[in-house]
Amino acid sequence: MFKKTVLLIAVISLPFFTQPATAGSHASSLKSLGANEIMFAQGMIPHHQQAIDMSTSALARSSNTKVKALASGIISDQKKEINQMKYWLAAKKAPLKMGHDMGHGMGMDGMLSESQVAELKKLRGPKFDTAFLKAMIEHHQGALTMLSMLSGSKNSEARALSKEIRAAQSGEISLMQKLLMEVSK
């Protein structure tokens, strides 16, 4: 009976001892956010938002279930990442957007122009799928280039986010290249 009670207490207590971070360690992590991490967040938030907007269009305009599933995943992942980066900016009392002399073109690799977005929104079905996949591949490749801003980061959260984005978007690029071959037949 004693062994069962001890085991039960150990199992119940386990979640309390395996929590990933305390408020103190999280606050400490935020202190090490520097200028590169802030500029990265300020550039990546609108970059991710454009991917979300494009993916939302895919849900309405695509006729391909695989393209729609990809779009749903992009929306879900990038909303979470945006929230994390907005938290960083708020914690550092940094503006959401870069200064007016920055941002237009700087660090925004892979962003579609307004005319490209307008053209994409005119398409439906397989033509949309082809244009969407080509544009999103370029968009994701741009995001991977932007990750270089975090290459020397001393912040563990920034390094973890960079690794997460690299893995997700590299995998999605491979998937989109395969889907592009399918929809182009």
N, C-alpha and C positions, 0 to 999 in steps of 0.2 A: 504494500500500500504506500509506504514512504517513497519508494522509487517512482511509482506512478505519479505521486503528487509533485515530486521534484521535477520530473520530466514535463508534466503539465505546466508548471510555473516557468520552466525554461522555454518551452514552446511559446507560451503567451508573452513572455518578456522579449523574445528574439527581435520583433519589429522595433522595439525601443532602442536596441543596441546596434541596429544595422541601418539607421537612418543615414542618408547620404551626406547631409551637411547640417550644421547648426546655424542659427541666425548669425552668430558671431563669425563663423568661418565664411558665410556668404557675404557679410559686410566687409570682411577682410579682402575677399576676392574682388568686390566692387572697387575697393581703393586702388587696386593695381590696374584698373582700366585707364589706359593712356590715350593720347591724341590719335594714334592709329586705330585703336578699337572704336573710338567715337566717330572718326571719319568713316570707317568701314560701316558702322551701323547707319549713319546718316545717308550713305550711298546705297547700301543694300536694302534698306526698307523700301524705297521707291522701286528698286529693281525687283524685289519680291512682289510688291503690290502689282506691278505690271504683269508678272507671271500669273498672279491670282486672277487678274482681270481677263487675261488671255484664256486662262483655263475655264473661267466662268462662261466665256463665249463658247468654248468647246463643248460644254455641257448642253448648250442650247443649239449649236449649229452642226455638231458632228453627228454622223449616222453610224459611227463605229463604236461598239461597246468597249473595245480595248482603249481607244483614244479617250473615251469618257471616263473610264476607270483611272487612267493615267492622270487626267485633269483633276479628278477628285482627290487623288493622292497629293498632287502638287498643291492644291488649295489647302488641304489639311496641314501638310508639313510646313508650308511657308507662312501660314497664319501663326503657328506656334513660334516659329523663328522670329517673325516680326514682333510678336509680343515680348520675347526675350530681349531683343535689341531695344525696343521702346523702354523697357524697364531699365536697361543700362543707361540710356540717355536721361531718363527721369532721375535716376539715382545720382548721376553726375551733374544734374541741372544743365544739361546741354540741349540746345535746340534740336528739334526733330529734323530740320532740314539744314543742309550746308549753307554757308553764306552765299549771297547772290552771285558772287564772282566765281563760285565753285559749283559743281554739280551738273551743269549743262555740258555733258560730254566727259567731264573729269571723273574717272572711276566708275563710269556707267557702261562698261563694256556689254555689248549684246542687247542694249535697250532698243526697242523699236521706235521709229519716228511716229509722229501723229498720223502721217499719211499712210504708213505701213499698217498701223492699227486700224485705220478707217478702211483700207483695202481688205484686211482680214475679216472685218465685220460684214462685208458685202457677200462673202462666200458662204456656201452651205454644202453639206454632204462630203463626198470624196475630195472635191476641190478644196474645201475648207481644211479637211484632215491633212492633205499634203502641205498646204501653206502653213498651217498651225505647227505641224511637226518640224518643218524646216526652220521656222522662226523660233520655236522653243529650243531646238538644238543650239542655235546660235546664242539665244538668250542664256541658256545654261552654261555654255562655254564661256560666255562673258562673266558669269558669276564665279566660275572656277578661276578665272584670271584675277578677279577682284579679291579672292582669298589670299593672294600674295601679301596684302596689307597686314594680315595676321600672322605671317610666317615667323616673325620674331617675338610674338606676343609673350609677355610674362604672366598673362592672366589665364588661369586654368579654364574659366568659363568660355573665354574667347577661343582658346585652342580647341576645346571640346565642340563648340559650335562649328568651327572651321572644319573639323574632321567629319562632323555629321553632315554638313552641307556638301562637302567633297564626295562622300560616299553616296549620298542620296542622288545628287545631280549627275555624278558619273554613271551610276546605274540607270538613271532615267535617260541619259543620252544614248546608252547602248540599246535600251528598250525602244526609244523613239527611232533610232536608225533601223531597227528590225521592222517596226510598224510602218515606217516610211516605205520600205521595200514592199510590204504587204498592200498598202493602199495605192501604191503607184502601178500595180499590175493591171 
